[in-house]
Amino acid sequence: MLRDFTPRLYQETILAVAATSNCLVVLPTGLGKTGVALMLAVQRLTQYPDSKILMLAPTKPLCDQHADTFRKHLNLPEDKIVVFTGSVAPEKRGELWKEAQIVVSTPQGLENDVINHRIDLAEVSLLCFDEAHHATKEYSYVWLAQQYEKLAKFPRILALTASPGSDMEKIKEICTNLSIEKVEVRTEKDADVRQYVQHIKIRWEEVEFPESFKAVQKFLQNCRKSKLEEVHKYGYCNSINITKSELLGVQGELQKKVSSGEKEFEALRSMSLVAEALKVEHGLELLETQGIKQLYSYLQNLQHEAPTSKTKAVKNLVMDENFKSAVYLTEQLVNENAPNPKLVKLKELVGKEIERNPSSKIIIFTQFRNSTEEIVKALEEKTITNNIFVGQAKKNGVGFSQKQQKEILDRFRVGEFNILVATSVAEEGLDIPKVDNVIFYEPIPSAIRSIQRRGRTGRLERGEVTVLVTKGTRDEAYRWSSHHKEKRMYRNLETLKKEFGYSAREFKPGCPNATLTQFGGSTVISGITPTSTPEPVVAILADHREKNNRIVKELIDLNVSVKTAQLELADYLVSGRVAVELKTVPDFVASIIDGRLLDQVKDLKKNFERAVLVIEGEEDIYSVRKVHANAIRGMLSCIVLDFGVPVLYTKNPKDTAGLLAVMAQREQNKERDFSYHERKPHSLKEQQEFFVSALPGIGVQTAKLLLEHFGSIKKLVGSTREELVAIKGVGDKTAERLISLFEERYGKE
């Protein structure tokens, strides 16, 4: 089935392990992780010819890249290899799934497809997770892996990454979340990969930190120090010299105290002071790693925000004498057009490289969008062709869609411009075959991101990495932090590889997918599911905006049949007559402030026989915002007494899901028909939409399109297959089902 692909020995060695066990593969960038996935896909399709291969990647450009690789090297018709992303309509994804053999998808959209039963994970014989280091906490990879282990007939997981992180606990978490049984690690030093590794020369270019910048730095440091001295006095931090991450930890602890009802002056004051210190910390980072213009822009934003801000931290900060002195000096330096040492050095390095090789390709990475714009302007002054490359979110009017990102990368590949000036969006997985030099505008304290950045060069031939370091600043600390984290990562992986024992899958009655994994002295058991999953006994309709909510996933784990749809009212329907509006504690209080809560309750009461308000969270409802307690009590009384809507409380998403499941069970065990429609239709137009949207494969939006096109239900029922297929959102299979439904004679089963 493979074509134009010659496996390397280490890829075949890894394949031998991955073919028999769920495997985490850690390979340096450019050494063919996708090649292992290709070979394993062929092996699984040969073993299970009627199965499907599913590969997940975090972004659309990466998905397109993987699909192109599969099409190039597999002897399969092109239409058997498909890409699922947000740009493909859900109904279309459902149609494509039926005929496809290999599906490459982003994980977020796929979650929705699993929830709505548009795809069946039972048919998948191999699930690949690219950039597997994302598989922590609530990231979509985690839930999808759990569902796959429960549902798949022939489960096999392959996880791929160049850098799973330096923390042993995080690596273990990834392995547990993805049901990993074996770990295969290769580094540039390993004998079987050494011959394929392209040499990458790393240079550390030091730049001076000007005395004028140091004066601004001193005022900001004194400002930060004064805030933390006061927090220290109140007993909420052990030292005034704590790091940014430690400061964030202090902030988290204070927020917990305050949200749980602790309203002592010291705690509230400390919370405000820590917020001020963090803002100053960010200013210091901009000054030391980016330059004076970026700091000035940030300080100006704080000053403009202060008069209208509801946050005391901003108001207090701009009144601080040290802060005001820093602002004054910064403004002076900007007005004097003080040179940025990093930018001067960058122009010098790039100029020399282009002079030496006019076709040289360079990627410049920086943390901040403001810096990308400054770099682009500086390069344009030297008439060096370049293009900015940032994420989709619009900031200061700049943001690229995934289609635009792909176009920019294609132009860079063919040499339309020399330099790509990029933020972190270009760090992960992009395959640009020939990049001569990667420049870090600043060191970053993350081993994962440092490895990802470096991996953009040295893929097919020798490459160079240049890191700009401002002397005497946090740049130096970040440089060594990343270095030590990377070393620790490889030590941990080697330790994990030795200790990672696995006592084969235990195919016990009732636990076909159980895995027992040893992590040193601790044991993790995963994948314990019944031999046959009972049919769901209840169904719940969730608003489509809730699809990423943990509640939906918890409901599925409780064996509840969940479907998502666009609900104009309510967050969940547990039966045709009962609607549930869900509010977290902060959202409940916020909806009192902005006045939307009463309107929502009125609409629920008007359109449903029964309405329920659920408030989720363990925070103190009277402390999350500055709202008088009687205002909250008055609103609760109004909801219960004036509208007759009961208010129930839950602790967390798991608790909420349990409550919804019990409510649905009570309702649906009364032998009522459960309607997937959000309310009873009132007008003739609503009744027509209700009727058509009840047809198989037709949602509310498609129902509206069909009625607009045909004009009446009678004309729709008399339509031909060709007329139906011409409507957006109606595929061949759906059209066939509708025609069959309209024409087949009714017969009792």
C-alpha positions in Angstrom: 0.0 0.0 0.0 3.0 2.3 0.5 4.6 4.1 -2.4 7.7 6.4 -2.8 8.6 5.8 0.8 11.7 4.0 2.1 11.6 3.5 5.9 14.6 4.1 8.0 15.8 1.4 10.4 14.8 3.3 13.5 11.3 3.9 12.1 10.9 0.2 11.5 12.1 -0.5 15.1 9.6 1.9 16.5 6.9 0.4 14.3 7.5 -3.0 15.7 6.7 -1.7 19.2 3.8 0.6 18.0 2.1 -2.4 16.2 1.6 -4.3 19.5 1.2 -1.5 22.1 -0.2 2.0 22.5 3.0 4.0 22.0 4.4 7.5 22.7 7.0 8.3 20.1 9.4 11.1 20.9 11.5 12.0 17.9 13.4 15.2 17.0 11.7 17.4 14.4 12.4 16.4 10.9 13.2 12.8 11.6 9.9 11.3 10.3 7.3 10.9 13.0 4.7 11.0 10.3 6.5 8.1 8.6 5.9 5.9 11.6 2.2 6.8 11.4 2.1 6.0 7.7 3.5 2.5 8.2 1.3 1.8 11.2 -1.8 2.9 9.2 -0.9 0.5 6.5 -0.4 -2.3 9.0 -3.8 -1.7 10.7 -5.7 -1.4 7.4 -4.1 -4.6 6.2 -5.1 -6.3 9.5 -8.6 -4.7 9.6 -9.5 -3.8 6.0 -13.0 -2.4 6.8 -11.7 -0.1 9.6 -10.7 3.5 9.5 -7.6 5.5 10.5 -8.1 8.7 12.4 -5.2 11.3 12.8 -5.6 14.3 15.0 -3.6 17.5 14.8 -4.0 20.8 16.6 -4.4 23.1 13.6 -5.8 23.1 10.1 -2.5 23.8 8.3 -1.0 20.7 10.1 -4.1 18.6 9.1 -3.7 19.6 5.5 0.0 18.8 5.7 -0.7 15.3 7.1 -3.4 14.6 4.5 -1.0 15.6 1.7 1.6 13.2 3.1 -0.9 10.3 3.2 -2.1 11.0 -0.3 1.5 11.1 -1.6 2.6 7.9 0.0 -0.5 5.6 0.2 -2.0 3.7 -2.7 -5.6 4.9 -1.9 -8.0 6.9 -4.0 -7.7 10.6 -3.0 -11.4 10.8 -1.9 -10.7 8.1 0.7 -8.4 10.5 2.5 -10.3 13.5 3.9 -9.8 16.4 6.2 -12.2 17.5 8.9 -12.0 21.0 10.2 -14.4 23.7 11.3 -14.7 24.9 7.7 -16.4 21.6 6.8 -20.1 21.6 7.7 -21.1 19.0 10.4 -23.6 17.3 8.0 -20.9 17.1 5.3 -18.4 15.5 7.8 -21.0 12.9 8.6 -21.4 12.0 4.9 -17.6 12.0 4.3 -17.0 9.7 7.3 -19.0 6.9 5.8 -16.8 6.6 2.7 -13.4 7.7 4.0 -10.7 5.3 5.1 -8.3 7.9 6.5 -9.6 11.0 8.3 -7.3 13.8 9.5 -9.0 16.2 11.9 -8.7 19.0 14.4 -9.8 17.6 17.8 -12.3 20.3 18.8 -14.7 19.7 15.9 -14.3 16.0 16.2 -15.5 16.1 19.8 -18.8 17.5 18.5 -19.0 14.8 15.8 -18.6 12.1 18.5 -21.1 13.7 20.8 -23.7 13.9 18.0 -23.0 10.4 16.7 -22.0 11.6 13.3 -18.9 9.4 13.5 -18.4 6.1 15.1 -15.1 5.6 16.9 -15.8 1.8 17.1 -14.8 1.7 13.4 -11.3 3.2 14.0 -8.4 0.7 14.2 -5.7 3.4 14.7 -6.0 6.8 16.5 -2.9 9.0 16.0 -2.3 12.1 18.2 0.1 14.5 16.6 1.8 17.1 18.9 0.8 14.8 21.8 2.2 17.1 24.4 -1.2 18.9 24.3 -2.9 15.9 25.9 -3.2 17.4 29.4 -6.0 18.8 31.6 -9.1 19.6 29.5 -7.6 19.5 26.0 -9.8 17.7 23.5 -7.2 14.9 23.0 -7.9 13.6 26.5 -11.6 13.0 26.2 -11.3 11.6 22.7 -8.7 9.1 23.8 -11.0 8.0 26.7 -14.0 7.6 24.4 -11.9 5.7 21.8 -10.6 3.3 24.5 -14.2 2.6 25.5 -15.8 2.3 22.1 -13.2 0.9 19.6 -13.4 -2.7 18.5 -9.7 -2.9 17.7 -8.0 0.0 19.7 -4.5 1.2 18.9 -3.1 4.6 19.9 0.0 6.3 18.5 1.1 9.5 20.1 3.8 11.7 18.4 5.8 14.6 19.7 9.2 16.2 19.5 9.0 17.5 23.1 6.6 16.2 25.7 7.9 18.7 28.4 10.5 18.7 31.1 8.3 17.8 34.1 8.0 14.2 34.9 4.5 14.5 36.2 3.3 16.1 33.0 4.9 13.3 30.9 3.2 10.8 33.1 -0.1 12.7 32.7 0.2 12.5 28.9 0.9 8.8 29.1 -2.1 8.1 31.4 -4.5 10.3 29.4 -3.6 8.6 26.1 -3.5 5.0 27.6 0.2 4.7 26.6 1.8 1.3 27.1 5.3 1.9 25.6 7.5 4.9 25.2 10.0 5.1 22.2 12.5 7.9 22.5 15.3 8.9 20.1 17.6 11.9 20.4 20.2 13.3 18.0 22.9 11.3 19.9 21.3 7.9 19.3 23.3 5.7 16.9 20.4 4.7 14.7 19.3 8.3 14.0 22.7 10.2 14.1 23.3 9.7 10.4 20.0 11.4 9.5 20.4 14.4 11.8 21.4 17.7 10.1 23.8 19.7 12.1 22.3 22.9 13.6 24.7 25.6 14.6 23.4 27.5 17.6 24.7 31.0 18.3 23.9 33.2 21.3 24.2 36.9 20.3 24.5 39.1 23.3 23.3 42.7 23.1 23.8 45.5 25.6 21.1 46.8 27.9 21.4 50.7 27.6 21.8 52.8 30.8 18.7 54.8 29.8 16.7 51.5 29.8 18.2 50.6 33.2 16.8 53.8 34.7 13.3 52.9 33.6 13.9 49.3 34.8 14.9 50.6 38.3 11.6 52.6 38.7 9.5 49.6 37.7 11.5 47.2 40.0 10.9 49.7 42.9 7.2 49.8 42.1 6.9 46.0 42.1 9.0 45.8 45.3 6.7 48.3 47.1 3.6 46.2 46.2 5.1 42.9 47.3 6.5 44.4 50.6 2.9 45.2 51.6 1.7 41.7 50.6 4.5 40.2 52.6 3.5 42.3 55.6 0.0 40.9 55.4 1.5 37.4 55.4 0.5 36.3 51.9 3.9 35.9 50.3 7.2 34.6 51.8 9.5 36.9 49.9 9.5 40.0 47.8 11.9 38.3 45.3 9.4 35.7 44.1 9.2 34.8 40.4 6.3 35.5 38.1 5.0 31.9 38.3 5.2 32.0 42.1 3.4 35.4 42.0 0.6 33.8 39.9 0.4 31.1 42.5 -0.1 33.6 45.3 -2.8 35.3 43.1 -4.6 32.0 42.7 -4.6 31.3 46.4 -5.9 34.7 47.2 -8.7 34.4 44.7 -9.7 31.1 46.3 -9.9 32.7 49.7 -12.0 35.6 48.5 -14.3 33.6 46.4 -15.0 31.2 49.3 -16.2 34.1 51.4 -13.1 35.4 53.2 -13.6 39.2 53.0 -10.9 40.4 55.4 -9.2 43.7 54.4 -5.8 42.1 54.3 -6.8 39.4 51.7 -8.7 41.9 49.5 -5.9 44.4 49.6 -3.3 41.8 48.9 -5.2 40.5 45.9 -5.2 44.1 44.5 -1.5 44.5 45.2 -0.6 41.2 43.5 -2.6 42.3 40.4 -0.6 45.5 40.4 2.7 43.7 40.8 1.8 41.3 37.9 1.1 44.3 35.6 4.5 45.8 36.5 6.1 42.4 36.0 4.7 42.3 32.4 6.1 45.8 31.8 9.5 44.7 33.0 9.4 41.7 30.6 8.5 44.0 27.7 11.4 46.4 28.5 14.0 43.7 29.0 13.1 41.3 26.1 11.4 43.5 23.5 12.3 47.2 23.9 11.2 50.7 24.9 8.4 51.1 22.3 6.6 48.0 23.4 6.8 49.1 27.0 5.5 52.6 26.1 2.5 51.1 24.2 1.7 49.0 27.2 2.0 51.8 29.8 -0.1 54.1 27.6 -2.9 51.4 27.5 -2.9 51.2 31.3 -3.1 55.0 31.6 -6.0 55.2 29.1 -7.8 52.3 30.9 -7.5 53.7 34.4 -10.2 56.5 34.4 -13.0 54.1 33.3 -11.6 50.9 34.8 -13.7 49.1 37.5 -10.5 47.5 38.7 -8.8 49.2 41.7 -5.4 47.6 40.7 -5.2 49.7 37.5 -6.4 52.9 39.2 -3.9 52.5 42.1 -1.0 51.6 39.8 -1.1 54.6 37.6 -1.1 56.8 40.7 2.1 55.2 42.0 5.1 57.6 42.1 7.6 55.0 40.8 5.2 54.0 38.0 4.7 57.7 37.0 8.4 58.2 36.9 8.8 55.1 34.6 6.1 56.4 32.3 7.8 59.9 32.1 11.3 58.4 31.3 9.8 55.9 28.8 8.0 58.7 26.9 11.2 60.8 26.8 13.1 57.8 25.2 10.4 57.2 22.6 10.2 60.9 21.7 14.0 60.9 21.3 13.7 57.8 19.1 16.1 55.9 21.3 17.5 52.9 19.4 16.5 49.3 20.4 19.7 47.3 20.7 18.0 44.1 19.7 16.5 45.6 16.6 19.9 47.1 15.6 21.6 43.7 16.0 18.7 41.9 14.2 19.0 44.1 11.1 22.8 43.6 11.1 22.5 39.8 11.3 19.7 39.6 8.6 21.5 42.1 6.3 24.7 40.0 6.4 22.8 36.7 5.8 21.0 38.1 2.7 24.1 39.7 1.4 25.9 36.3 1.7 22.9 34.4 0.2 20.2 36.5 -1.5 17.8 33.5 -1.6 18.3 32.6 2.1 15.1 31.8 4.0 14.9 33.0 7.6 12.2 32.7 10.3 12.3 35.3 13.0 10.3 34.3 16.1 9.0 36.7 18.7 6.6 36.4 21.6 4.6 39.6 21.0 2.7 40.9 18.0 3.8 44.5 18.6 7.4 43.3 18.1 6.5 41.6 14.8 5.2 44.9 13.4 8.3 46.8 14.6 10.6 44.1 13.0 8.7 44.2 9.7 9.1 48.0 9.5 12.8 47.7 10.3 13.4 45.1 7.6 11.3 47.1 5.0 13.7 50.1 5.7 16.5 47.8 4.5 14.3 46.7 1.5 14.5 43.1 2.7 11.4 41.1 1.5 9.4 39.7 4.4 5.9 38.8 5.6 4.3 38.8 9.0 2.7 35.5 10.2 0.4 35.6 13.2 -2.7 33.8 14.5 -6.3 34.2 13.7 -7.4 36.5 16.5 -7.6 40.1 15.4 -5.3 42.4 17.5 -4.8 45.9 16.4 -6.5 45.0 13.1 -4.0 42.2 12.3 -5.0 38.5 12.2 -4.9 35.8 9.5 -7.5 33.1 8.7 -6.2 29.6 8.3 -6.5 30.0 4.5 -4.4 33.2 4.6 -1.8 31.4 6.8 -1.5 28.6 4.3 -1.1 31.1 1.4 1.6 32.9 3.2 3.5 29.7 3.9 3.1 28.5 0.3 4.6 31.9 -0.9 7.5 31.5 1.6 8.2 27.9 0.5 8.5 29.0 -3.2 10.8 32.0 -2.3 8.5 35.0 -2.9 10.0 36.6 0.2 13.1 35.9 2.3 11.9 36.3 5.9 8.9 35.1 7.9 8.3 37.2 11.0 6.2 35.0 13.2 4.7 34.6 16.7 4.2 31.2 18.4 1.6 30.1 15.8 4.5 29.1 13.5 6.4 27.1 16.1 4.4 23.9 15.9 4.7 21.3 13.2 4.9 23.4 10.0 6.8 21.6 7.3 8.9 24.2 5.5 11.7 22.0 3.9 14.5 24.6 3.6 14.9 27.2 6.3 18.5 28.4 6.5 18.3 30.3 9.8 15.9 30.6 12.7 16.3 33.7 14.9 14.8 33.9 18.4 14.2 37.6 19.1 14.2 36.5 22.7 15.0 33.3 24.6 11.9 31.5 26.0 11.9 29.5 29.3 10.0 26.6 27.8 11.8 23.5 26.6 8.9 22.5 24.4 8.7 25.8 22.5 12.5 26.1 22.2 12.7 22.7 20.6 9.7 23.5 18.3 11.3 26.8 17.2 14.7 25.2 16.5 12.9 22.4 14.6 11.9 24.8 11.8 15.5 24.6 10.4 17.9 21.7 9.7 15.2 19.4 8.3 16.9 18.5 5.0 20.3 20.2 5.3 22.4 22.1 7.8 20.7 24.9 9.6 21.5 27.7 12.0 19.8 29.1 15.1 20.5 32.5 16.5 19.2 33.6 19.8 19.3 37.3 20.8 20.1 37.8 24.5 20.0 41.1 26.3 22.8 41.1 29.0 21.8 41.5 32.6 18.1 40.9 32.1 15.6 38.0 32.3 16.8 37.0 28.8 19.8 35.4 30.5 17.6 33.6 33.0 15.3 32.3 30.3 18.2 31.0 28.2 19.5 28.8 31.0 16.0 27.8 32.2 15.2 26.4 28.8 18.6 24.7 28.5 18.2 22.9 31.9 14.5 22.0 31.2 15.5 20.4 27.9 18.2 18.3 29.6 15.8 17.3 32.3 13.2 16.3 29.7 15.5 13.8 28.0 16.7 12.4 31.4 13.1 11.9 32.5 12.2 10.2 29.2 15.1 7.8 29.5 14.0 7.1 33.1 10.4 6.6 32.0 11.4 4.3 29.2 13.3 2.1 31.6 10.6 2.1 34.3 7.7 1.9 31.9 6.6 -1.7 32.5 3.4 -3.1 31.0 1.7 -6.3 31.9 -0.1 -7.0 28.6 -3.8 -6.1 28.1 -5.9 -8.2 30.4 -8.9 -9.4 28.4 -11.0 -10.1 31.4 -14.7 -10.5 31.2 -16.2 -7.0 31.6 -12.8 -5.3 31.1 -11.6 -5.9 27.5 -9.6 -2.7 27.2 -8.1 -2.6 30.7 -4.5 -1.5 30.8 -2.1 -1.7 33.7 0.8 0.8 33.5 3.7 1.0 36.0 5.2 4.5 36.7 8.0 3.6 39.0 6.3 2.7 42.2 2.8 3.7 41.3 0.2 1.9 39.2 -2.3 3.4 36.8 -5.3 1.4 35.6 -7.2 2.8 32.6 -9.7 1.7 30.0 -11.9 -0.3 32.3 -15.3 -0.6 30.5 -18.1 -3.2 30.4 -17.9 -5.9 27.7 -21.1 -4.5 26.2 -22.2 -0.9 26.7 -25.9 -0.8 27.5 -28.1 1.3 25.3 -28.6 4.9 26.6 -31.8 5.0 28.6 -32.3 8.8 28.5 -31.5 11.6 26.0 -30.6 15.2 26.6 -30.5 18.1 24.1 -27.7 20.6 24.8 -27.1 24.0 23.3 -24.3 23.8 20.7 -22.3 26.4 22.6 -22.1 23.8 25.5 -20.3 21.2 23.3 -16.9 22.0 24.9 -18.4 22.1 28.3 -17.2 19.3 30.6 -20.9 18.7 31.5 -21.6 17.2 28.0 -18.7 14.9 28.3 -19.7 13.8 31.8 -23.2 13.1 30.5 -21.8 10.8 27.9 -19.8 9.0 30.5 -23.1 8.5 32.4 -24.4 6.7 29.2 -26.8 9.6 28.4 -27.5 10.1 24.7 -26.5 13.8 24.1 -27.3 15.8 21.0 -26.2 19.4 20.4 -28.2 22.0 18.5 -28.7 25.7 18.4 -31.1 26.5 21.1 -32.6 30.0 21.2 -33.7 29.4 24.8 -32.2 27.2 27.6 -28.9 25.4 27.8 -30.3 21.9 28.2 -33.6 20.2 27.5 -34.2 17.1 29.6 -37.6 16.4 28.0 -40.1 18.1 25.7 -41.5 20.1 28.6 -38.5 20.8 30.9 -35.8 23.3 30.1 -32.7 24.0 32.2 -30.8 27.2 32.3 -27.3 26.8 33.7 -25.3 29.6 35.3 -21.9 29.4 37.0 -21.8 31.4 40.2 -19.8 34.3 38.6 -22.1 34.3 35.5 -25.2 34.3 37.7 -24.1 37.4 39.5 -22.9 39.0 36.2 -26.3 38.4 34.6 -27.9 40.3 37.5 -25.7 43.3 36.9 -26.3 43.4 33.1 -30.0 42.8 33.5 -30.3 39.7 31.2 -31.3 37.2 33.9 -34.9 38.2 34.3 -35.5 38.2 30.5 -34.0 34.7 30.3 -36.2 33.4 33.1 -39.4 35.1 31.6 -38.7 33.5 28.2 -38.1 30.0 29.7 -41.4 30.3 31.7 -43.3 31.4 28.7 -42.1 28.7 26.3 -41.8 25.6 28.5 -44.2 23.9 30.9 -41.4 23.6 33.4 -38.2 25.6 33.7 -35.3 25.1 36.2 -32.3 27.3 37.0 -29.1 25.5 38.0 -26.3 27.5 39.7 -22.9 25.7 39.5 -19.9 26.3 41.6 -18.5 26.4 45.1 -17.6 30.1 45.2 -19.4 32.3 47.7 -22.2 33.9 45.6 -22.0 37.1 47.7 -18.3 37.6 47.2 -17.6 37.1 43.5 -18.6 40.7 42.5 -19.3 43.9 44.4 -23.1 43.4 44.5 -25.1 43.9 47.7 -26.2 40.7 49.2 -29.8 41.8 49.3 -29.8 42.4 45.5 -28.8 38.7 45.1 -31.4 37.5 47.6 -34.0 39.7 46.0 -33.3 38.2 42.5 -33.4 34.6 43.9 -36.7 35.3 45.6 -38.2 36.9 42.4 -37.2 33.9 40.3 -38.7 31.4 42.7 -41.8 33.2 44.0 -42.8 35.5 41.1 -41.9 33.2 38.2 -42.2 29.8 39.9 -38.8 28.7 38.6 -36.9 26.5 41.1 -33.3 27.2 41.7 -30.9 24.2 42.3 -27.3 24.3 43.2 -24.4 22.0 42.1 -20.7 21.9 43.0 -19.0 21.2 39.6 -19.7 19.9 36.1 -19.7 16.3 37.3 -22.4 17.1 39.9 -24.4 19.1 37.3 -24.3 16.2 34.8 -25.5 13.8 37.5 -28.4 16.1 38.3 -29.4 16.5 34.6 -29.2 12.7 34.1 -31.5 12.1 37.0 -34.0 14.8 35.9 -34.0 13.3 32.3 -34.6 9.8 33.7 -37.5 10.9 35.8 -39.1 12.8 32.9 -38.5 10.2 30.2 -39.6 7.2 32.3 -43.1 8.7 32.4 -43.6 7.2 28.9 -43.7 10.6 27.2 -42.1 11.0 23.8 -38.9 13.0 24.1 -38.7 15.8 21.5 -35.4 17.1 20.3 -37.0 20.4 19.6 -36.3 23.2 22.0 -40.0 24.3 22.5 -43.5 23.8 21.1 -44.0 25.8 17.9 -46.6 28.6 18.1 -46.9 30.3 14.7 -47.6 28.5 11.4 -44.0 29.3 10.2 -42.6 27.6 13.4 -44.8 24.6 12.9 -43.6 24.2 9.3 -40.0 24.4 10.5 -40.7 22.0 13.4 -42.2 19.5 10.9 -39.3 19.6 8.4 -36.5 19.7 11.0 -37.9 16.4 12.4 -36.9 14.6 9.2 -33.8 12.4 9.3 -30.5 14.3 8.8 -32.3 17.7 8.8 -31.5 20.4 11.4 -33.4 23.6 12.0 -31.1 25.7 9.7 -31.4 23.2 6.8 -35.2 23.0 7.3 -35.4 26.8 6.8 -33.3 26.5 3.6 -35.6 23.7 2.2 -38.8 25.6 3.0 -37.4 28.8 1.5 -36.4 26.9 -1.7 -39.6 24.8 -2.2 -42.1 27.2 -0.6 -44.2 24.6 1.1 -44.0 21.1 2.7 -46.1 19.7 -0.1 -43.6 20.7 -2.8 -40.7 19.5 -0.6 -42.3 16.0 -0.3 -42.9 15.9 -4.1 -39.3 16.9 -4.9 -36.7 14.8 -6.7 -33.4 13.5 -5.5 -31.6 16.0 -7.8 -33.6 18.9 -6.5 -32.7 17.9 -2.9 -29.0 17.5 -3.5 -28.8 21.0 -5.0 -29.7 22.5 -1.6 -26.8 23.4 0.7 -26.5 21.0 3.6 -28.2 18.1 1.9 -25.9 15.4 0.7 -26.5 12.3 -1.4 -27.2 10.0 1.5 -29.6 12.4 3.2 -31.5 12.9 -0.1 -31.8 9.2 -0.6 -33.2 8.7 3.0 -35.7 11.5 2.4 -36.9 10.2 -0.9 -37.2 6.7 0.6 -39.2 8.2 3.6 -41.5 10.1 1.3 -42.2 7.2 -1.2 -42.0 3.9 0.8 -45.3 2.4 1.8 -45.9 2.3 5.6 -45.9 -1.1 7.2 -46.2 -2.2 10.8 -43.0 -3.8 12.1 
